[in-house]
Structures are given as structure tokens and as C-alpha cells.
Amino acid sequence: MHPVVYVVLLAFSSLLHAWGNAGAYTLVSERLDGPDRVTGNALLSTASQASVVVGPALAGGIVAIAGPSWVIGLDALSFVVLAAVSWKVGRGAQPTTVPSGPPGSAWKVIAGSRQLLGLLVITCVFYFLYGPVEVALPLHVADDLRGSAGVLGILLAVFGVGALIGGLCAGLLPRRSPWLVVIVIIVGWGAALLPVGLSRTLLPAMIGMTLGGLIYGPYMAMSTELFQRVSAPELLSRVLAVRGAIVIPAVSLGTLIGGPIVNVFGAPAALTASALLTVALGLVLGLVVLVRRYQ
């Protein structure tokens, strides 16, 4: 396959991913209410985190036996099965209100809600600050921890396990103060990332990644529930699709900027800066929420 064709297919796949993600959380919103909605969101996000733990291990075994093309082919086949199941669920469900209004209705919903707009901006900055971690962590493992690809796999695996547990516990978090939960998650993830950047041994990095995954795990479930709560049902799928279209590039932009930062300052400095800036983001958000509460 020509590289250009491959890149075009990847771009189309990313577009469909945003649609599918929005549809899955919309389905949760249609079927569940109140506290059950957070639990449903948590199950979806937990399944995604579980794939981070199991997927690379399975893919590595298949690549070693049959080659990378089989991994991509089986991945595509899994989405065919998912599409068939989703089609069956959709046909068996009760008719729901179809999206109405002009194409820009979702943007108007987000712009017209201080909560949704604020959460979208905060999430974009939060994910942007995570972007350099994608670049710095592999180099930090290789150059500073003197580790192999297996060590990097361990760090990613313990993060995935932590996120898996954190996601399953999302339903236990308080729902009356969602902004407090968001603030704690942002500050907690930044604090957990600090020992990863500052350490030169594996154990502190493993502890930091595990705690980081545990703290970050509930974020997607809690933030999505706020969108589900505020958005009109007939526009929810569009609103979630717009959110995904904005948030996903934020990580890519952070990763893009992370490359030059790592080249100039080194991987440990990039990880430490990401951690400190993330903590600062959470503290500033907490100050804003506190000021607005007592105004």
C-alpha cells in the first residue's frame, strides 16, 4: 500500500472513531439515567483502558507469529463484528428523537453553556499538557532508566491497570460536585507524573504511573456525564462528536510540540514540566471555581 493511501485511510478511521465514540456515549445516555449514567460511562472508558493492557500484548504475539498485517486485519474485523452488534441493538431499540436543527446547533449548545465550554477548554489544555509525555516517556526509559522496550511496556501496563481500577470506581465518586472531582483528577495526575520525570530508577516511575492511571481513570466518565446532563437529548450525539473533534487534536498538538521540547531540554525536563503545568492548571481551575462559588 502506498504511504499516502495509508495516511488517508488512517484519517478516515480517525473520523469514524469520533463518530463511534459519540454514538456509544449517546446510547448510554438514552438507556440510563442519574447515577447509572456515570456507571455506564465508566464501563465504556474502562473497556477502553483494558484494551491498553491486553491489546499490545496480544498484538505483539500475533506480530511475532504472523506479521503486522494480520494484526491490522484482525483489528478491522473486530470493528465489523462491533458494527453488526450495534446494528442489531439499534434495530431492536425504541425509536428515539432524531437530531434536529442546523449543523451548527452543537456548537451553539457548547458555546451557550458556561459549564460545557469551560469543561471543553479545560479538557483540551489537560490533554495538550499530556501530549509531551507520549514523546518523552520512551526516551526517558531508554536514556535515563537504561531500560528496554519491555520496561516501557511495564510502565504502560501499570498505567492501564490503574486506569482500569479507577474507571470501575467512577460510580463511587460524588456527583454533586463534578468540578471538584475534575480538579482533584487534574492535580492528582500531575502530582503522580512528577516522580516519573524526577526518578532515575524504575520503582518510583512504576508507582507514579500506577497512581496516575488510578487517578485519571474516572475522568472520561465524569466529564462525559456533564455533557450528557446539560445537552438536549436530540443534540447529544452532535455535541459529543464536536467535543471529540476538538479534544483529540489537542493531544496530537501537545505531542507535536513535545518533540522539540524533548530535543532541547531532555525527556526528564519535559515530563517534569508537564507534571508541574498540569498541577498549576488544576490549582487555577480550583481557584476560579472557588471565586465563582462565593461571588
C-alpha positions in Angstrom: 0.0 0.0 0.0 1.3 3.4 -0.9 2.0 5.6 2.2 -0.3 8.3 1.0 -3.2 5.9 0.8 -2.4 4.5 4.2 -2.4 8.0 5.7 -5.7 8.8 4.1 -7.2 5.6 5.5 -5.9 6.5 8.9 -7.5 9.9 8.7 -10.8 8.4 7.7 -10.5 5.9 10.5 -10.0 8.7 13.0 -13.1 10.5 11.7 -15.2 7.3 12.2 -13.7 6.8 15.6 -15.0 10.2 16.7 -18.5 9.3 15.4 -18.5 5.9 17.0 -17.3 7.3 20.4 -20.1 9.9 20.3 -22.6 7.3 19.4 -21.6 4.9 22.2 -21.9 7.6 24.9 -25.2 8.8 23.4 -26.5 5.2 23.7 -25.6 5.2 27.4 -27.4 8.5 27.9 -30.5 7.1 26.2 -30.6 3.9 28.2 -29.5 5.1 31.6 -30.4 7.9 34.0 -28.9 9.6 37.0 -26.2 7.7 38.9 -26.4 4.8 36.4 -25.3 7.0 33.6 -21.9 7.6 35.3 -21.6 3.9 35.8 -22.3 3.2 32.1 -19.8 5.8 31.1 -17.2 4.2 33.4 -17.8 0.8 31.8 -17.1 2.2 28.4 -14.0 4.1 29.4 -12.8 1.1 31.5 -13.2 -1.2 28.5 -11.0 1.3 26.5 -8.4 1.2 29.3 -8.5 -2.5 29.4 -7.5 -2.6 25.8 -4.4 -0.7 26.6 -3.3 -3.5 28.9 -4.4 -6.5 26.9 -4.2 -5.2 23.3 -0.4 -4.6 23.0 0.4 -7.9 24.5 -1.9 -9.8 22.1 -0.7 -7.7 19.1 3.0 -8.4 20.0 2.3 -12.2 20.0 0.5 -12.1 16.7 3.1 -9.9 15.0 5.8 -12.3 16.1 3.9 -15.3 14.7 2.2 -14.0 11.6 3.4 -10.4 11.0 1.9 -6.9 11.4 -0.6 -7.1 8.5 -2.6 -9.8 10.4 -2.9 -7.5 13.4 -4.4 -4.7 11.3 -6.7 -7.2 9.5 -8.0 -8.7 12.8 -8.4 -5.2 14.2 -10.6 -4.3 11.2 -12.5 -7.5 11.5 -13.3 -6.7 15.2 -14.9 -3.4 14.1 -17.1 -5.3 11.6 -18.3 -7.5 14.4 -18.9 -4.4 16.6 -20.9 -2.8 13.7 -23.1 -5.8 13.3 -23.8 -5.9 17.1 -24.5 -2.2 17.2 -26.9 -2.5 14.2 -28.8 -5.2 16.0 -29.1 -3.2 19.2 -30.2 -0.1 17.2 -32.9 -2.0 15.3 -34.2 -3.6 18.5 -34.4 -0.3 20.4 -37.3 2.0 20.7 -37.3 4.9 18.2 -35.6 8.0 19.7 -35.7 11.6 18.8 -33.5 12.3 15.8 -31.1 15.2 15.8 -32.7 18.4 14.7 -31.6 21.9 14.0 -28.8 23.3 11.7 -25.4 21.7 11.6 -24.0 24.4 13.9 -26.5 23.5 16.7 -24.0 21.5 18.7 -21.5 24.4 18.6 -24.3 26.7 19.9 -25.1 24.3 22.7 -21.5 24.2 23.9 -20.9 28.0 23.5 -24.2 28.8 25.2 -23.3 26.7 28.3 -20.6 28.1 30.7 -20.1 24.6 32.1 -19.7 22.8 28.8 -17.5 25.4 27.3 -15.3 25.6 30.4 -15.0 21.8 30.6 -14.1 21.6 26.9 -11.4 24.2 27.3 -10.0 22.6 30.4 -10.0 19.1 28.8 -8.2 20.4 25.8 -5.5 22.0 27.9 -5.3 19.0 30.2 -4.8 16.6 27.2 -2.4 19.1 25.5 -0.2 19.0 28.6 -0.2 15.2 28.4 1.0 15.3 24.8 4.7 15.7 25.5 4.5 12.6 27.8 4.0 10.5 24.6 7.3 11.7 23.3 9.3 11.9 26.5 8.4 8.7 28.2 10.0 6.2 25.7 13.2 8.3 25.6 13.3 8.6 29.4 13.0 4.8 29.7 15.8 4.3 27.2 18.3 7.0 28.2 17.7 7.7 31.9 16.2 4.4 33.2 18.5 2.4 31.0 15.5 0.2 30.2 14.3 -1.7 27.1 11.0 -1.8 25.3 9.9 -4.3 27.9 10.4 -1.7 30.7 8.3 0.8 28.7 5.7 -1.9 28.3 5.6 -2.4 32.1 5.1 1.3 32.7 2.2 1.5 30.2 0.7 -1.7 31.6 0.7 -0.5 35.2 -0.9 2.8 34.0 -3.5 0.8 32.2 -4.2 -1.4 35.3 -4.5 1.8 37.4 -6.9 3.4 34.9 -8.9 0.2 34.8 -9.4 0.2 38.5 -10.0 4.0 38.6 -12.6 3.7 35.9 -14.5 1.0 37.6 -14.6 3.2 40.8 -16.0 6.2 38.9 -19.5 5.4 40.0 -18.5 5.8 43.7 -17.4 9.4 43.3 -19.6 12.3 44.4 -21.9 13.6 41.7 -23.0 16.8 43.4 -19.6 18.4 42.9 -18.3 17.3 39.5 -16.0 20.2 39.2 -14.3 19.2 42.4 -13.7 15.7 41.0 -12.2 17.2 37.8 -9.9 19.4 39.8 -8.7 16.5 42.0 -8.1 14.4 38.9 -6.1 17.0 37.1 -3.9 17.9 40.2 -3.6 14.2 41.1 -2.4 13.2 37.7 0.2 16.0 37.6 1.5 15.0 41.1 1.7 11.4 40.1 3.7 12.3 37.0 6.4 14.1 39.0 8.2 11.0 40.3 8.2 9.6 36.7 10.2 12.6 35.5 12.4 13.1 38.5 13.3 9.4 39.1 16.3 7.6 37.6 15.1 4.2 38.8 12.2 2.1 37.8 10.2 1.7 41.0 9.3 5.4 41.5 8.3 5.6 37.9 6.1 2.5 38.2 4.4 3.9 41.4 3.8 7.2 39.7 2.3 5.6 36.5 0.1 3.3 38.6 -1.2 6.1 40.8 -1.6 8.3 37.7 -3.7 5.8 35.9 -5.8 5.2 39.1 -6.5 9.0 39.4 -7.1 9.6 35.7 -9.4 6.6 35.2 -12.7 8.3 36.2 -12.1 11.5 34.2 -13.7 10.5 30.9 -16.8 9.1 32.7 -17.3 12.1 34.9 -16.7 14.7 32.1 -18.9 12.9 29.7 -21.7 12.7 32.2 -21.7 16.5 32.5 -22.1 16.8 28.7 -24.9 14.3 28.8 -26.7 16.1 31.7 -26.6 19.6 30.1 -27.1 18.8 26.4 -30.5 18.3 24.9 -31.1 14.6 24.0 -31.7 15.3 20.3 -28.4 17.1 20.0 -26.3 15.0 22.3 -24.6 12.9 19.6 -23.6 16.0 17.7 -22.3 17.7 20.9 -20.2 14.7 21.8 -18.9 14.4 18.3 -17.8 18.1 18.3 -16.2 17.5 21.7 -14.2 14.6 20.3 -13.2 16.5 17.2 -11.7 19.3 19.4 -10.2 17.3 22.2 -8.4 14.6 20.1 -6.3 17.1 18.2 -5.3 18.7 21.5 -3.2 15.6 22.4 -1.7 15.5 18.9 -0.7 19.1 19.1 0.9 18.5 22.5 2.8 15.6 21.1 4.0 17.6 18.2 5.3 20.4 20.4 6.7 17.8 22.8 9.3 16.7 20.2 11.3 19.9 20.1 10.9 20.4 23.8 12.5 16.9 24.4 15.2 17.6 21.9 16.2 20.9 23.6 15.7 20.2 27.3 15.6 16.4 27.5 13.0 13.9 28.4 13.1 14.3 32.3 12.6 18.0 32.0 9.7 17.6 29.6 8.0 15.1 31.9 8.6 17.4 35.0 7.3 20.5 33.1 4.2 18.6 32.0 3.6 17.5 35.6 4.1 21.0 37.1 2.0 22.7 34.5 -0.8 20.2 34.9 -0.8 20.7 38.7 -0.9 24.5 38.1 -3.8 24.0 35.7 -5.8 22.2 38.4 -5.0 24.8 41.1 -6.0 27.7 38.8 -9.2 25.9 38.0 -9.9 25.3 41.7 -9.3 29.0 42.4 -11.7 30.0 39.7 -14.4 27.6 40.9 -13.9 28.9 44.5 -14.2 32.5 43.5 -17.4 31.9 41.4 -18.9 30.0 44.3 -18.6 32.9 46.7 -19.5 35.7 44.3 
